Amino acid sequence: MLRDYLKIDDSDRLVEQSVLRLNNRGQENVTEWHIVSVDGRQKGSVTLFDKLCNRRSYNVNYRITQKDVHGRVIVDHLTDVL
């Protein structure tokens, strides 16, 4: 599950903001969520890159990036499964 890779509280919600479908060779999808606390404050954002093809020696399917409200990267994780 996506939440397993993130540094968020159990009470935080992920609110989907956008889905970008790139019509390239890999048909990549980029989905962005905002992290919202119980009191409604935005705490940051999460971006999921689906079907990632990176021409490196390792093959992964997903890249998960979490940023705080100031844009600093908290989590940048490559994985095969969610």
HTML snippet that shows the backbone in 3Dmol.js (N, CA, C, O; Angstrom):
<script src="https://3Dmol.org/build/3Dmol-min.js"></script>
<div id="view" style="width:600px;height:400px;position:relative"></div>
<script>
const pdb = `
ATOM      1  N   MET A   1       0.838  -1.177   0.000  1.00  0.00           N
ATOM      2  CA  MET A   1       0.000   0.000   0.000  1.00  0.00           C
ATOM      3  C   MET A   1       0.887   1.246   0.000  1.00  0.00           C
ATOM      4  O   MET A   1       1.973   1.242   0.580  1.00  0.00           O
ATOM      5  N   LEU A   2       0.434   2.276  -0.633  1.00  0.00           N
ATOM      6  CA  LEU A   2       1.200   3.510  -0.782  1.00  0.00           C
ATOM      7  C   LEU A   2       1.579   4.116   0.562  1.00  0.00           C
ATOM      8  O   LEU A   2       2.704   4.589   0.725  1.00  0.00           O
ATOM      9  N   ARG A   3       0.674   4.113   1.518  1.00  0.00           N
ATOM     10  CA  ARG A   3       0.932   4.725   2.832  1.00  0.00           C
ATOM     11  C   ARG A   3       2.105   4.071   3.556  1.00  0.00           C
ATOM     12  O   ARG A   3       2.739   4.705   4.399  1.00  0.00           O
ATOM     13  N   ASP A   4       2.401   2.821   3.240  1.00  0.00           N
ATOM     14  CA  ASP A   4       3.511   2.124   3.894  1.00  0.00           C
ATOM     15  C   ASP A   4       4.856   2.767   3.588  1.00  0.00           C
ATOM     16  O   ASP A   4       5.793   2.632   4.375  1.00  0.00           O
ATOM     17  N   TYR A   5       4.969   3.452   2.477  1.00  0.00           N
ATOM     18  CA  TYR A   5       6.231   4.062   2.063  1.00  0.00           C
ATOM     19  C   TYR A   5       6.359   5.519   2.511  1.00  0.00           C
ATOM     20  O   TYR A   5       7.421   6.120   2.351  1.00  0.00           O
ATOM     21  N   LEU A   6       5.297   6.089   3.067  1.00  0.00           N
ATOM     22  CA  LEU A   6       5.270   7.506   3.402  1.00  0.00           C
ATOM     23  C   LEU A   6       5.506   7.753   4.880  1.00  0.00           C
ATOM     24  O   LEU A   6       5.239   6.891   5.717  1.00  0.00           O
ATOM     25  N   LYS A   7       6.005   8.929   5.189  1.00  0.00           N
ATOM     26  CA  LYS A   7       6.196   9.350   6.575  1.00  0.00           C
ATOM     27  C   LYS A   7       5.063  10.307   6.930  1.00  0.00           C
ATOM     28  O   LYS A   7       5.227  11.527   6.936  1.00  0.00           O
ATOM     29  N   ILE A   8       3.891   9.704   7.229  1.00  0.00           N
ATOM     30  CA  ILE A   8       2.717  10.489   7.597  1.00  0.00           C
ATOM     31  C   ILE A   8       2.064   9.854   8.815  1.00  0.00           C
ATOM     32  O   ILE A   8       2.297   8.685   9.123  1.00  0.00           O
ATOM     33  N   ASP A   9       1.233  10.651   9.510  1.00  0.00           N
ATOM     34  CA  ASP A   9       0.497  10.162  10.665  1.00  0.00           C
ATOM     35  C   ASP A   9      -0.675   9.306  10.208  1.00  0.00           C
ATOM     36  O   ASP A   9      -1.150   9.442   9.081  1.00  0.00           O
ATOM     37  N   ASP A  10      -1.143   8.420  11.090  1.00  0.00           N
ATOM     38  CA  ASP A  10      -2.289   7.568  10.758  1.00  0.00           C
ATOM     39  C   ASP A  10      -3.545   8.388  10.480  1.00  0.00           C
ATOM     40  O   ASP A  10      -4.400   7.973   9.697  1.00  0.00           O
ATOM     41  N   SER A  11      -3.655   9.539  11.115  1.00  0.00           N
ATOM     42  CA  SER A  11      -4.849  10.359  10.962  1.00  0.00           C
ATOM     43  C   SER A  11      -4.804  11.264   9.724  1.00  0.00           C
ATOM     44  O   SER A  11      -5.814  11.878   9.381  1.00  0.00           O
ATOM     45  N   ASP A  12      -3.664  11.357   9.058  1.00  0.00           N
ATOM     46  CA  ASP A  12      -3.550  12.180   7.847  1.00  0.00           C
ATOM     47  C   ASP A  12      -4.293  11.538   6.679  1.00  0.00           C
ATOM     48  O   ASP A  12      -4.373  10.315   6.566  1.00  0.00           O
ATOM     49  N   ARG A  13      -4.832  12.395   5.816  1.00  0.00           N
ATOM     50  CA  ARG A  13      -5.548  11.913   4.631  1.00  0.00           C
ATOM     51  C   ARG A  13      -4.769  12.271   3.379  1.00  0.00           C
ATOM     52  O   ARG A  13      -4.052  13.270   3.348  1.00  0.00           O
ATOM     53  N   LEU A  14      -4.913  11.452   2.351  1.00  0.00           N
ATOM     54  CA  LEU A  14      -4.366  11.747   1.035  1.00  0.00           C
ATOM     55  C   LEU A  14      -5.526  12.167   0.134  1.00  0.00           C
ATOM     56  O   LEU A  14      -6.458  11.396  -0.096  1.00  0.00           O
ATOM     57  N   VAL A  15      -5.458  13.404  -0.375  1.00  0.00           N
ATOM     58  CA  VAL A  15      -6.516  13.944  -1.232  1.00  0.00           C
ATOM     59  C   VAL A  15      -5.941  14.064  -2.644  1.00  0.00           C
ATOM     60  O   VAL A  15      -4.994  14.813  -2.880  1.00  0.00           O
ATOM     61  N   GLU A  16      -6.531  13.312  -3.577  1.00  0.00           N
ATOM     62  CA  GLU A  16      -6.018  13.314  -4.947  1.00  0.00           C
ATOM     63  C   GLU A  16      -6.203  14.680  -5.590  1.00  0.00           C
ATOM     64  O   GLU A  16      -7.289  15.258  -5.539  1.00  0.00           O
ATOM     65  N   GLN A  17      -5.124  15.197  -6.202  1.00  0.00           N
ATOM     66  CA  GLN A  17      -5.152  16.505  -6.833  1.00  0.00           C
ATOM     67  C   GLN A  17      -5.165  16.419  -8.360  1.00  0.00           C
ATOM     68  O   GLN A  17      -5.908  17.142  -9.024  1.00  0.00           O
ATOM     69  N   SER A  18      -4.336  15.526  -8.909  1.00  0.00           N
ATOM     70  CA  SER A  18      -4.269  15.452 -10.369  1.00  0.00           C
ATOM     71  C   SER A  18      -3.743  14.098 -10.823  1.00  0.00           C
ATOM     72  O   SER A  18      -3.031  13.401 -10.100  1.00  0.00           O
ATOM     73  N   VAL A  19      -4.124  13.756 -12.048  1.00  0.00           N
ATOM     74  CA  VAL A  19      -3.605  12.565 -12.708  1.00  0.00           C
ATOM     75  C   VAL A  19      -3.182  13.002 -14.102  1.00  0.00           C
ATOM     76  O   VAL A  19      -3.986  13.525 -14.873  1.00  0.00           O
ATOM     77  N   LEU A  20      -1.913  12.782 -14.414  1.00  0.00           N
ATOM     78  CA  LEU A  20      -1.369  13.140 -15.720  1.00  0.00           C
ATOM     79  C   LEU A  20      -1.022  11.852 -16.457  1.00  0.00           C
ATOM     80  O   LEU A  20      -0.243  11.039 -15.960  1.00  0.00           O
ATOM     81  N   ARG A  21      -1.590  11.670 -17.617  1.00  0.00           N
ATOM     82  CA  ARG A  21      -1.315  10.492 -18.425  1.00  0.00           C
ATOM     83  C   ARG A  21      -0.394  10.903 -19.570  1.00  0.00           C
ATOM     84  O   ARG A  21      -0.781  11.666 -20.455  1.00  0.00           O
ATOM     85  N   LEU A  22       0.826  10.386 -19.535  1.00  0.00           N
ATOM     86  CA  LEU A  22       1.803  10.706 -20.565  1.00  0.00           C
ATOM     87  C   LEU A  22       1.722   9.665 -21.674  1.00  0.00           C
ATOM     88  O   LEU A  22       1.889   8.472 -21.420  1.00  0.00           O
ATOM     89  N   ASN A  23       1.474  10.098 -22.870  1.00  0.00           N
ATOM     90  CA  ASN A  23       1.344   9.186 -24.002  1.00  0.00           C
ATOM     91  C   ASN A  23       2.703   8.945 -24.643  1.00  0.00           C
ATOM     92  O   ASN A  23       2.910   9.230 -25.822  1.00  0.00           O
ATOM     93  N   ASN A  24       3.609   8.425 -23.859  1.00  0.00           N
ATOM     94  CA  ASN A  24       4.927   8.064 -24.378  1.00  0.00           C
ATOM     95  C   ASN A  24       5.001   6.547 -24.526  1.00  0.00           C
ATOM     96  O   ASN A  24       3.979   5.865 -24.434  1.00  0.00           O
ATOM     97  N   ARG A  25       6.154   6.035 -24.745  1.00  0.00           N
ATOM     98  CA  ARG A  25       6.297   4.595 -25.000  1.00  0.00           C
ATOM     99  C   ARG A  25       5.779   3.732 -23.859  1.00  0.00           C
ATOM    100  O   ARG A  25       5.190   2.677 -24.095  1.00  0.00           O
ATOM    101  N   GLY A  26       5.992   4.169 -22.638  1.00  0.00           N
ATOM    102  CA  GLY A  26       5.579   3.369 -21.492  1.00  0.00           C
ATOM    103  C   GLY A  26       4.193   3.668 -20.977  1.00  0.00           C
ATOM    104  O   GLY A  26       3.733   3.017 -20.039  1.00  0.00           O
ATOM    105  N   GLN A  27       3.502   4.656 -21.576  1.00  0.00           N
ATOM    106  CA  GLN A  27       2.172   5.060 -21.123  1.00  0.00           C
ATOM    107  C   GLN A  27       2.177   5.338 -19.619  1.00  0.00           C
ATOM    108  O   GLN A  27       1.370   4.784 -18.871  1.00  0.00           O
ATOM    109  N   GLU A  28       3.081   6.188 -19.196  1.00  0.00           N
ATOM    110  CA  GLU A  28       3.278   6.495 -17.788  1.00  0.00           C
ATOM    111  C   GLU A  28       2.150   7.366 -17.245  1.00  0.00           C
ATOM    112  O   GLU A  28       1.662   8.264 -17.931  1.00  0.00           O
ATOM    113  N   ASN A  29       1.740   7.091 -16.001  1.00  0.00           N
ATOM    114  CA  ASN A  29       0.776   7.914 -15.286  1.00  0.00           C
ATOM    115  C   ASN A  29       1.488   8.576 -14.120  1.00  0.00           C
ATOM    116  O   ASN A  29       2.291   7.939 -13.437  1.00  0.00           O
ATOM    117  N   VAL A  30       1.200   9.844 -13.888  1.00  0.00           N
ATOM    118  CA  VAL A  30       1.748  10.570 -12.751  1.00  0.00           C
ATOM    119  C   VAL A  30       0.558  11.068 -11.942  1.00  0.00           C
ATOM    120  O   VAL A  30      -0.251  11.854 -12.437  1.00  0.00           O
ATOM    121  N   THR A  31       0.452  10.607 -10.687  1.00  0.00           N
ATOM    122  CA  THR A  31      -0.653  10.985  -9.818  1.00  0.00           C
ATOM    123  C   THR A  31      -0.105  11.774  -8.642  1.00  0.00           C
ATOM    124  O   THR A  31       0.914  11.411  -8.054  1.00  0.00           O
ATOM    125  N   GLU A  32      -0.803  12.873  -8.302  1.00  0.00           N
ATOM    126  CA  GLU A  32      -0.366  13.705  -7.177  1.00  0.00           C
ATOM    127  C   GLU A  32      -1.482  13.827  -6.151  1.00  0.00           C
ATOM    128  O   GLU A  32      -2.646  14.036  -6.492  1.00  0.00           O
ATOM    129  N   TRP A  33      -1.096  13.689  -4.883  1.00  0.00           N
ATOM    130  CA  TRP A  33      -2.006  13.859  -3.757  1.00  0.00           C
ATOM    131  C   TRP A  33      -1.470  14.942  -2.837  1.00  0.00           C
ATOM    132  O   TRP A  33      -0.261  15.166  -2.779  1.00  0.00           O
ATOM    133  N   HIS A  34      -2.361  15.615  -2.116  1.00  0.00           N
ATOM    134  CA  HIS A  34      -1.959  16.486  -1.021  1.00  0.00           C
ATOM    135  C   HIS A  34      -2.173  15.732   0.278  1.00  0.00           C
ATOM    136  O   HIS A  34      -3.146  14.992   0.423  1.00  0.00           O
ATOM    137  N   ILE A  35      -1.262  15.923   1.221  1.00  0.00           N
ATOM    138  CA  ILE A  35      -1.394  15.334   2.545  1.00  0.00           C
ATOM    139  C   ILE A  35      -2.102  16.361   3.414  1.00  0.00           C
ATOM    140  O   ILE A  35      -1.633  17.489   3.565  1.00  0.00           O
ATOM    141  N   VAL A  36      -3.244  15.961   3.988  1.00  0.00           N
ATOM    142  CA  VAL A  36      -4.061  16.873   4.782  1.00  0.00           C
ATOM    143  C   VAL A  36      -4.191  16.300   6.188  1.00  0.00           C
ATOM    144  O   VAL A  36      -4.518  15.126   6.363  1.00  0.00           O
ATOM    145  N   SER A  37      -3.929  17.151   7.199  1.00  0.00           N
ATOM    146  CA  SER A  37      -4.033  16.713   8.591  1.00  0.00           C
ATOM    147  C   SER A  37      -5.491  16.678   9.024  1.00  0.00           C
ATOM    148  O   SER A  37      -6.379  17.070   8.267  1.00  0.00           O
ATOM    149  N   VAL A  38      -5.736  16.207  10.241  1.00  0.00           N
ATOM    150  CA  VAL A  38      -7.090  16.091  10.773  1.00  0.00           C
ATOM    151  C   VAL A  38      -7.784  17.454  10.816  1.00  0.00           C
ATOM    152  O   VAL A  38      -8.984  17.549  10.558  1.00  0.00           O
ATOM    153  N   ASP A  39      -7.029  18.507  11.142  1.00  0.00           N
ATOM    154  CA  ASP A  39      -7.628  19.840  11.246  1.00  0.00           C
ATOM    155  C   ASP A  39      -7.707  20.563   9.900  1.00  0.00           C
ATOM    156  O   ASP A  39      -8.061  21.741   9.862  1.00  0.00           O
ATOM    157  N   GLY A  40      -7.385  19.885   8.799  1.00  0.00           N
ATOM    158  CA  GLY A  40      -7.540  20.450   7.465  1.00  0.00           C
ATOM    159  C   GLY A  40      -6.328  21.179   6.913  1.00  0.00           C
ATOM    160  O   GLY A  40      -6.392  21.727   5.813  1.00  0.00           O
ATOM    161  N   ARG A  41      -5.222  21.199   7.653  1.00  0.00           N
ATOM    162  CA  ARG A  41      -4.003  21.848   7.166  1.00  0.00           C
ATOM    163  C   ARG A  41      -3.300  20.967   6.148  1.00  0.00           C
ATOM    164  O   ARG A  41      -3.235  19.747   6.303  1.00  0.00           O
ATOM    165  N   GLN A  42      -2.774  21.598   5.101  1.00  0.00           N
ATOM    166  CA  GLN A  42      -1.974  20.845   4.132  1.00  0.00           C
ATOM    167  C   GLN A  42      -0.578  20.654   4.700  1.00  0.00           C
ATOM    168  O   GLN A  42       0.071  21.616   5.113  1.00  0.00           O
ATOM    169  N   LYS A  43      -0.116  19.397   4.720  1.00  0.00           N
ATOM    170  CA  LYS A  43       1.181  19.070   5.306  1.00  0.00           C
ATOM    171  C   LYS A  43       2.234  18.746   4.259  1.00  0.00           C
ATOM    172  O   LYS A  43       3.409  18.602   4.596  1.00  0.00           O
ATOM    173  N   GLY A  44       1.839  18.627   2.998  1.00  0.00           N
ATOM    174  CA  GLY A  44       2.794  18.290   1.956  1.00  0.00           C
ATOM    175  C   GLY A  44       2.100  17.654   0.776  1.00  0.00           C
ATOM    176  O   GLY A  44       0.886  17.766   0.609  1.00  0.00           O
ATOM    177  N   SER A  45       2.901  16.978  -0.047  1.00  0.00           N
ATOM    178  CA  SER A  45       2.345  16.338  -1.236  1.00  0.00           C
ATOM    179  C   SER A  45       3.062  15.024  -1.505  1.00  0.00           C
ATOM    180  O   SER A  45       4.182  14.797  -1.046  1.00  0.00           O
ATOM    181  N   VAL A  46       2.390  14.169  -2.260  1.00  0.00           N
ATOM    182  CA  VAL A  46       2.925  12.874  -2.661  1.00  0.00           C
ATOM    183  C   VAL A  46       2.725  12.743  -4.166  1.00  0.00           C
ATOM    184  O   VAL A  46       1.649  13.038  -4.686  1.00  0.00           O
ATOM    185  N   THR A  47       3.770  12.296  -4.862  1.00  0.00           N
ATOM    186  CA  THR A  47       3.683  12.058  -6.297  1.00  0.00           C
ATOM    187  C   THR A  47       4.052  10.609  -6.581  1.00  0.00           C
ATOM    188  O   THR A  47       5.066  10.111  -6.094  1.00  0.00           O
ATOM    189  N   LEU A  48       3.226   9.941  -7.370  1.00  0.00           N
ATOM    190  CA  LEU A  48       3.458   8.549  -7.750  1.00  0.00           C
ATOM    191  C   LEU A  48       3.643   8.486  -9.257  1.00  0.00           C
ATOM    192  O   LEU A  48       2.752   8.864 -10.017  1.00  0.00           O
ATOM    193  N   PHE A  49       4.801   8.007  -9.684  1.00  0.00           N
ATOM    194  CA  PHE A  49       5.085   7.790 -11.097  1.00  0.00           C
ATOM    195  C   PHE A  49       4.876   6.304 -11.366  1.00  0.00           C
ATOM    196  O   PHE A  49       5.563   5.463 -10.785  1.00  0.00           O
ATOM    197  N   ASP A  50       3.936   5.981 -12.240  1.00  0.00           N
ATOM    198  CA  ASP A  50       3.557   4.610 -12.547  1.00  0.00           C
ATOM    199  C   ASP A  50       4.249   4.173 -13.833  1.00  0.00           C
ATOM    200  O   ASP A  50       4.413   4.968 -14.758  1.00  0.00           O
ATOM    201  N   LYS A  51       4.651   2.912 -13.885  1.00  0.00           N
ATOM    202  CA  LYS A  51       5.312   2.338 -15.067  1.00  0.00           C
ATOM    203  C   LYS A  51       6.581   3.094 -15.422  1.00  0.00           C
ATOM    204  O   LYS A  51       6.799   3.454 -16.579  1.00  0.00           O
ATOM    205  N   LEU A  52       7.401   3.327 -14.436  1.00  0.00           N
ATOM    206  CA  LEU A  52       8.633   4.081 -14.620  1.00  0.00           C
ATOM    207  C   LEU A  52       9.630   3.278 -15.442  1.00  0.00           C
ATOM    208  O   LEU A  52       9.893   2.114 -15.141  1.00  0.00           O
ATOM    209  N   CYS A  53      10.172   3.883 -16.458  1.00  0.00           N
ATOM    210  CA  CYS A  53      11.219   3.283 -17.286  1.00  0.00           C
ATOM    211  C   CYS A  53      12.395   4.236 -17.265  1.00  0.00           C
ATOM    212  O   CYS A  53      12.316   5.334 -17.815  1.00  0.00           O
ATOM    213  N   ASN A  54      13.490   3.825 -16.632  1.00  0.00           N
ATOM    214  CA  ASN A  54      14.558   4.787 -16.409  1.00  0.00           C
ATOM    215  C   ASN A  54      15.897   4.428 -17.048  1.00  0.00           C
ATOM    216  O   ASN A  54      16.899   5.080 -16.753  1.00  0.00           O
ATOM    217  N   ARG A  55      15.946   3.441 -17.890  1.00  0.00           N
ATOM    218  CA  ARG A  55      17.154   3.088 -18.640  1.00  0.00           C
ATOM    219  C   ARG A  55      18.384   2.905 -17.748  1.00  0.00           C
ATOM    220  O   ARG A  55      19.502   3.215 -18.159  1.00  0.00           O
ATOM    221  N   ARG A  56      18.186   2.422 -16.576  1.00  0.00           N
ATOM    222  CA  ARG A  56      19.288   2.137 -15.667  1.00  0.00           C
ATOM    223  C   ARG A  56      19.467   0.621 -15.589  1.00  0.00           C
ATOM    224  O   ARG A  56      18.746  -0.130 -16.245  1.00  0.00           O
ATOM    225  N   SER A  57      20.410   0.189 -14.800  1.00  0.00           N
ATOM    226  CA  SER A  57      20.666  -1.244 -14.679  1.00  0.00           C
ATOM    227  C   SER A  57      19.616  -1.938 -13.816  1.00  0.00           C
ATOM    228  O   SER A  57      19.586  -3.168 -13.756  1.00  0.00           O
ATOM    229  N   TYR A  58      18.758  -1.172 -13.148  1.00  0.00           N
ATOM    230  CA  TYR A  58      17.697  -1.766 -12.335  1.00  0.00           C
ATOM    231  C   TYR A  58      16.353  -1.336 -12.902  1.00  0.00           C
ATOM    232  O   TYR A  58      16.173  -0.192 -13.319  1.00  0.00           O
ATOM    233  N   ASN A  59      15.429  -2.261 -12.910  1.00  0.00           N
ATOM    234  CA  ASN A  59      14.091  -1.985 -13.420  1.00  0.00           C
ATOM    235  C   ASN A  59      13.133  -1.827 -12.246  1.00  0.00           C
ATOM    236  O   ASN A  59      13.080  -2.679 -11.359  1.00  0.00           O
ATOM    237  N   VAL A  60      12.393  -0.753 -12.247  1.00  0.00           N
ATOM    238  CA  VAL A  60      11.371  -0.533 -11.230  1.00  0.00           C
ATOM    239  C   VAL A  60      10.098  -0.091 -11.924  1.00  0.00           C
ATOM    240  O   VAL A  60      10.130   0.404 -13.050  1.00  0.00           O
ATOM    241  N   ASN A  61       8.973  -0.274 -11.241  1.00  0.00           N
ATOM    242  CA  ASN A  61       7.695   0.111 -11.821  1.00  0.00           C
ATOM    243  C   ASN A  61       7.152   1.411 -11.250  1.00  0.00           C
ATOM    244  O   ASN A  61       6.361   2.085 -11.910  1.00  0.00           O
ATOM    245  N   TYR A  62       7.560   1.781 -10.031  1.00  0.00           N
ATOM    246  CA  TYR A  62       6.986   2.943  -9.369  1.00  0.00           C
ATOM    247  C   TYR A  62       8.069   3.804  -8.727  1.00  0.00           C
ATOM    248  O   TYR A  62       9.076   3.300  -8.231  1.00  0.00           O
ATOM    249  N   ARG A  63       7.837   5.110  -8.748  1.00  0.00           N
ATOM    250  CA  ARG A  63       8.660   6.044  -7.991  1.00  0.00           C
ATOM    251  C   ARG A  63       7.714   6.862  -7.122  1.00  0.00           C
ATOM    252  O   ARG A  63       6.766   7.468  -7.620  1.00  0.00           O
ATOM    253  N   ILE A  64       7.978   6.872  -5.834  1.00  0.00           N
ATOM    254  CA  ILE A  64       7.156   7.590  -4.864  1.00  0.00           C
ATOM    255  C   ILE A  64       7.993   8.739  -4.315  1.00  0.00           C
ATOM    256  O   ILE A  64       9.093   8.525  -3.806  1.00  0.00           O
ATOM    257  N   THR A  65       7.472   9.949  -4.420  1.00  0.00           N
ATOM    258  CA  THR A  65       8.158  11.120  -3.892  1.00  0.00           C
ATOM    259  C   THR A  65       7.210  11.864  -2.957  1.00  0.00           C
ATOM    260  O   THR A  65       6.099  12.233  -3.337  1.00  0.00           O
ATOM    261  N   GLN A  66       7.675  12.075  -1.726  1.00  0.00           N
ATOM    262  CA  GLN A  66       6.909  12.847  -0.750  1.00  0.00           C
ATOM    263  C   GLN A  66       7.673  14.121  -0.435  1.00  0.00           C
ATOM    264  O   GLN A  66       8.877  14.093  -0.182  1.00  0.00           O
ATOM    265  N   LYS A  67       6.949  15.252  -0.455  1.00  0.00           N
ATOM    266  CA  LYS A  67       7.554  16.545  -0.136  1.00  0.00           C
ATOM    267  C   LYS A  67       6.779  17.203   0.994  1.00  0.00           C
ATOM    268  O   LYS A  67       5.573  16.999   1.136  1.00  0.00           O
ATOM    269  N   ASP A  68       7.485  17.995   1.798  1.00  0.00           N
ATOM    270  CA  ASP A  68       6.791  18.747   2.836  1.00  0.00           C
ATOM    271  C   ASP A  68       6.169  19.995   2.225  1.00  0.00           C
ATOM    272  O   ASP A  68       6.272  20.218   1.019  1.00  0.00           O
ATOM    273  N   VAL A  69       5.528  20.802   3.050  1.00  0.00           N
ATOM    274  CA  VAL A  69       4.803  21.971   2.566  1.00  0.00           C
ATOM    275  C   VAL A  69       5.744  23.024   1.957  1.00  0.00           C
ATOM    276  O   VAL A  69       5.298  23.882   1.196  1.00  0.00           O
ATOM    277  N   HIS A  70       7.031  22.961   2.286  1.00  0.00           N
ATOM    278  CA  HIS A  70       8.016  23.893   1.741  1.00  0.00           C
ATOM    279  C   HIS A  70       8.709  23.359   0.486  1.00  0.00           C
ATOM    280  O   HIS A  70       9.572  24.035  -0.075  1.00  0.00           O
ATOM    281  N   GLY A  71       8.346  22.162   0.042  1.00  0.00           N
ATOM    282  CA  GLY A  71       8.912  21.593  -1.168  1.00  0.00           C
ATOM    283  C   GLY A  71      10.152  20.746  -0.967  1.00  0.00           C
ATOM    284  O   GLY A  71      10.754  20.287  -1.938  1.00  0.00           O
ATOM    285  N   ARG A  72      10.542  20.533   0.286  1.00  0.00           N
ATOM    286  CA  ARG A  72      11.713  19.681   0.558  1.00  0.00           C
ATOM    287  C   ARG A  72      11.325  18.211   0.468  1.00  0.00           C
ATOM    288  O   ARG A  72      10.266  17.810   0.950  1.00  0.00           O
ATOM    289  N   VAL A  73      12.176  17.420  -0.145  1.00  0.00           N
ATOM    290  CA  VAL A  73      11.903  15.995  -0.342  1.00  0.00           C
ATOM    291  C   VAL A  73      12.075  15.252   0.984  1.00  0.00           C
ATOM    292  O   VAL A  73      13.114  15.353   1.637  1.00  0.00           O
ATOM    293  N   ILE A  74      11.050  14.515   1.363  1.00  0.00           N
ATOM    294  CA  ILE A  74      11.047  13.709   2.585  1.00  0.00           C
ATOM    295  C   ILE A  74      11.323  12.250   2.230  1.00  0.00           C
ATOM    296  O   ILE A  74      12.124  11.587   2.890  1.00  0.00           O
ATOM    297  N   VAL A  75      10.660  11.754   1.190  1.00  0.00           N
ATOM    298  CA  VAL A  75      10.797  10.365   0.735  1.00  0.00           C
ATOM    299  C   VAL A  75      10.986  10.374  -0.772  1.00  0.00           C
ATOM    300  O   VAL A  75      10.267  11.069  -1.490  1.00  0.00           O
ATOM    301  N   ASP A  76      11.948   9.604  -1.249  1.00  0.00           N
ATOM    302  CA  ASP A  76      12.126   9.371  -2.683  1.00  0.00           C
ATOM    303  C   ASP A  76      12.476   7.904  -2.815  1.00  0.00           C
ATOM    304  O   ASP A  76      13.618   7.503  -2.589  1.00  0.00           O
ATOM    305  N   HIS A  77      11.472   7.092  -3.187  1.00  0.00           N
ATOM    306  CA  HIS A  77      11.617   5.638  -3.115  1.00  0.00           C
ATOM    307  C   HIS A  77      11.254   5.006  -4.460  1.00  0.00           C
ATOM    308  O   HIS A  77      10.242   5.354  -5.068  1.00  0.00           O
ATOM    309  N   LEU A  78      12.090   4.075  -4.914  1.00  0.00           N
ATOM    310  CA  LEU A  78      11.818   3.279  -6.109  1.00  0.00           C
ATOM    311  C   LEU A  78      11.389   1.883  -5.659  1.00  0.00           C
ATOM    312  O   LEU A  78      12.006   1.298  -4.768  1.00  0.00           O
ATOM    313  N   THR A  79      10.338   1.352  -6.273  1.00  0.00           N
ATOM    314  CA  THR A  79       9.860   0.037  -5.876  1.00  0.00           C
ATOM    315  C   THR A  79       9.196  -0.684  -7.053  1.00  0.00           C
ATOM    316  O   THR A  79       8.760  -0.056  -8.018  1.00  0.00           O
ATOM    317  N   ASP A  80       9.131  -2.009  -6.953  1.00  0.00           N
ATOM    318  CA  ASP A  80       8.483  -2.822  -7.968  1.00  0.00           C
ATOM    319  C   ASP A  80       6.984  -2.999  -7.702  1.00  0.00           C
ATOM    320  O   ASP A  80       6.192  -3.114  -8.638  1.00  0.00           O
ATOM    321  N   VAL A  81       6.606  -3.019  -6.437  1.00  0.00           N
ATOM    322  CA  VAL A  81       5.199  -3.250  -6.059  1.00  0.00           C
ATOM    323  C   VAL A  81       4.763  -2.225  -5.030  1.00  0.00           C
ATOM    324  O   VAL A  81       5.582  -1.667  -4.301  1.00  0.00           O
ATOM    325  N   LEU A  82       3.443  -1.983  -4.982  1.00  0.00           N
ATOM    326  CA  LEU A  82       2.899  -1.094  -3.970  1.00  0.00           C
ATOM    327  C   LEU A  82       2.243  -1.875  -2.879  1.00  0.00           C
ATOM    328  O   LEU A  82       1.722  -1.291  -1.929  1.00  0.00           O
TER     329      LEU A  82
END
`;
const viewer = $3Dmol.createViewer("view");
viewer.addModel(pdb, "pdb");
viewer.setStyle({}, {cartoon: {color: "spectrum"}});
viewer.zoomTo();
viewer.render();
</script>
